[in-house]
């Protein structure tokens, strides 16, 4: 039996926060271990509880969710940070991912989909709301947190590049597996190797790098 996923939820709107907490508490594999409403509380609760997942609103008092994500990523790197926000601003998305977020969910998401996304991110995948994913994959400007080699894709084998191209086209691991006649487990193994070679944190960043025009 798998262990219960420990979640910290930080949002300064009590009604929304309590609704999300209620939804997650109803899941057999999830437990909301703490709730907060400010950037300071996000860091304190993350350090105190070392949760598996931190759900974090973008616009919270005390410096905002981006600063909180950056602080938590540095202090508790094992915690997977997911921004749960109403912002559809591309700059907010880029800043959140650069700060260490592994997921970016818009608040209009259905409860069932929210639960599924949290499980996906906890399992090691990245997630960006579909409304923003196309813009992300089209290319984000600005420097990366740590600059990759001039041509990091050159380190990939032909098979790894083939898989990455499918991911960059928007396919899930399951869809890539079906298209290339692999098992989903094999695709996940390849993606782990690909992300290590490219020096990225998740499949979203890998896809972005694959779509970036070569200079």
C-alpha positions as CSV (number, residue, x, y, z in Angstrom):
1,X,0.0,0.0,0.0
2,X,1.4,3.4,-1.0
3,X,2.1,6.1,1.6
4,X,-0.2,9.0,2.1
5,X,0.8,12.1,0.2
6,X,1.4,14.9,2.7
7,X,0.2,18.3,1.4
8,X,0.5,21.9,2.7
9,X,-2.0,24.4,1.3
10,X,-1.3,28.2,1.3
11,X,-4.0,30.6,0.1
12,X,-5.2,33.8,1.6
13,X,-8.9,33.2,0.7
14,X,-10.3,31.0,3.5
15,X,-13.4,29.8,1.7
16,X,-11.4,28.7,-1.4
17,X,-8.6,27.2,0.8
18,X,-11.1,25.2,2.9
19,X,-12.9,23.9,-0.2
20,X,-9.7,22.6,-1.7
21,X,-8.6,21.1,1.7
22,X,-12.0,19.3,1.9
23,X,-11.6,17.9,-1.6
24,X,-8.1,16.6,-0.9
25,X,-9.0,15.2,2.5
26,X,-11.6,13.0,0.8
27,X,-8.8,11.2,-1.1
28,X,-7.5,8.1,0.5
29,X,-3.9,8.8,-0.6
30,X,-3.8,12.5,0.4
31,X,-3.6,14.4,3.7
32,X,-3.6,18.1,4.2
33,X,-1.1,18.5,7.1
34,X,-1.2,22.3,7.4
35,X,-2.8,25.4,5.9
36,X,-1.5,29.0,5.7
37,X,-2.2,32.3,4.1
38,X,1.1,34.1,3.6
39,X,4.5,33.7,2.1
40,X,6.1,33.6,5.5
41,X,3.7,30.8,6.5
42,X,4.5,28.9,3.3
43,X,8.2,28.7,4.2
44,X,7.6,28.0,7.9
45,X,5.1,25.2,7.2
46,X,7.2,23.7,4.5
47,X,10.3,23.6,6.9
48,X,8.2,22.3,9.7
49,X,6.2,19.6,7.9
50,X,8.5,18.8,4.9
51,X,5.4,18.0,2.8
52,X,5.4,16.0,-0.4
53,X,3.5,18.8,-2.2
54,X,3.0,22.5,-1.5
55,X,-0.1,24.1,-3.1
56,X,0.6,27.8,-3.3
57,X,-1.4,30.8,-4.5
58,X,0.4,33.4,-6.5
59,X,-1.0,36.5,-4.8
60,X,-0.5,36.0,-1.1
61,X,0.6,38.6,1.5
62,X,4.2,38.8,2.7
63,X,6.0,38.9,-0.7
64,X,3.9,36.8,-2.9
65,X,3.8,33.2,-4.1
66,X,6.9,33.5,-6.4
67,X,9.1,34.6,-3.6
68,X,7.6,31.9,-1.4
69,X,8.2,29.3,-4.0
70,X,11.8,30.3,-4.4
71,X,12.4,30.2,-0.7
72,X,10.8,26.8,-0.3
73,X,12.6,25.3,-3.3
74,X,15.9,26.3,-1.7
75,X,15.1,25.3,1.9
76,X,13.0,22.1,1.2
77,X,14.0,20.9,-2.3
78,X,12.2,17.6,-1.9
79,X,8.8,19.3,-1.8
80,X,7.1,19.6,-5.1
81,X,5.6,23.1,-5.5
82,X,2.4,23.6,-7.4
83,X,1.0,27.1,-8.1
84,X,-2.8,27.2,-7.8
85,X,-3.7,30.6,-9.2
86,X,-6.2,32.6,-11.1
87,X,-3.4,34.4,-13.1
88,X,-3.1,33.6,-16.8
89,X,-0.2,36.0,-17.2
90,X,2.7,34.4,-19.1
91,X,5.2,36.3,-17.1
92,X,3.7,34.9,-13.9
93,X,4.0,31.4,-15.4
94,X,7.6,31.9,-16.4
95,X,8.5,33.3,-13.0
96,X,6.8,30.5,-11.1
97,X,8.6,27.8,-13.1
98,X,11.9,29.6,-12.7
99,X,11.3,29.8,-9.0
100,X,11.0,26.1,-8.7
101,X,7.3,25.3,-9.3
102,X,6.6,21.9,-10.9
103,X,3.0,22.7,-11.8
104,X,0.9,25.7,-12.7
105,X,-2.9,25.1,-12.2
106,X,-5.6,27.6,-12.9
107,X,-8.3,27.9,-10.1
108,X,-11.2,27.1,-12.5
109,X,-10.0,23.5,-12.6
110,X,-12.6,20.8,-11.6
111,X,-12.0,19.0,-8.3
112,X,-11.4,15.6,-10.0
113,X,-8.9,17.1,-12.4
114,X,-7.1,18.9,-9.6
115,X,-6.6,15.7,-7.7
116,X,-5.3,14.0,-10.8
117,X,-2.8,16.7,-11.6
118,X,-1.5,16.7,-8.0
119,X,-0.9,13.0,-8.3
120,X,0.9,13.5,-11.6
121,X,3.2,16.2,-10.2
122,X,3.9,14.1,-7.1
123,X,4.9,11.2,-9.4
124,X,7.6,13.4,-11.0
125,X,5.8,15.0,-14.0
126,X,5.4,18.7,-14.7
127,X,2.1,20.4,-15.5
128,X,1.1,23.6,-17.0
129,X,-2.6,24.6,-17.5
130,X,-3.5,23.9,-21.2
131,X,-4.5,27.5,-21.7
132,X,-0.9,28.5,-21.1
133,X,1.0,25.4,-22.3
134,X,0.9,26.5,-26.0
135,X,2.5,29.8,-25.1
136,X,5.1,28.2,-23.0
137,X,6.1,25.7,-25.7
138,X,6.1,28.5,-28.3
139,X,9.1,29.8,-26.5
140,X,9.7,31.9,-23.4
141,X,12.3,34.6,-23.4
142,X,14.7,35.4,-20.7
143,X,17.6,33.6,-19.1
144,X,17.3,30.1,-17.7
145,X,18.2,29.5,-14.0
146,X,21.3,27.6,-15.1
147,X,22.5,27.9,-18.7
148,X,22.6,24.6,-20.6
149,X,25.5,23.8,-23.0
150,X,25.4,25.5,-26.4
151,X,23.6,22.4,-27.9
152,X,22.3,20.2,-25.1
153,X,20.1,18.2,-27.5
154,X,23.3,16.9,-29.1
155,X,23.8,14.7,-26.0
156,X,20.6,12.8,-26.8
157,X,20.5,9.5,-28.7
158,X,18.2,9.2,-31.7
159,X,15.6,7.3,-29.7
160,X,15.7,9.9,-26.8
161,X,15.3,12.7,-29.3
162,X,12.3,10.9,-30.9
163,X,10.6,10.6,-27.5
164,X,11.3,14.2,-26.6
165,X,9.9,15.4,-29.9
166,X,6.6,13.6,-29.1
167,X,6.5,15.1,-25.6
168,X,7.2,18.6,-27.1
169,X,4.2,18.0,-29.4
170,X,2.1,17.7,-26.3
171,X,1.7,14.0,-25.9
172,X,1.5,12.4,-22.5
173,X,3.8,9.4,-21.5
174,X,0.9,7.1,-22.2
175,X,0.3,8.5,-25.6
176,X,4.0,8.4,-26.5
177,X,4.2,4.8,-25.4
178,X,1.2,3.9,-27.6
179,X,2.6,5.7,-30.6
180,X,6.1,4.3,-30.4
181,X,5.0,0.8,-29.2
182,X,6.7,1.0,-25.8
183,X,5.4,0.5,-22.3
184,X,4.6,3.6,-20.4
185,X,7.3,2.6,-17.8
186,X,9.9,2.6,-20.6
187,X,8.9,6.0,-21.7
188,X,9.1,7.3,-18.1
189,X,12.6,5.8,-17.8
190,X,13.7,7.5,-21.1
191,X,12.3,10.8,-19.8
192,X,14.3,10.6,-16.6
193,X,17.5,10.1,-18.6
194,X,16.5,12.9,-21.0
195,X,15.9,15.4,-18.2
196,X,19.2,14.5,-16.6
197,X,21.1,15.0,-19.8
198,X,19.4,18.4,-20.5
199,X,19.8,19.6,-17.0
200,X,16.1,20.4,-16.6
201,X,13.6,19.7,-13.7
202,X,10.6,18.4,-15.5
203,X,9.1,17.5,-18.9
204,X,7.7,21.0,-19.4
205,X,11.2,22.5,-19.4
206,X,12.4,19.6,-21.6
207,X,9.7,20.3,-24.1
208,X,10.5,24.0,-24.0
209,X,14.1,23.3,-24.7
210,X,13.2,21.0,-27.6
211,X,11.1,23.7,-29.2
212,X,13.7,26.5,-28.7
213,X,15.2,27.5,-32.1
214,X,18.9,26.6,-32.4
215,X,21.2,29.6,-32.8
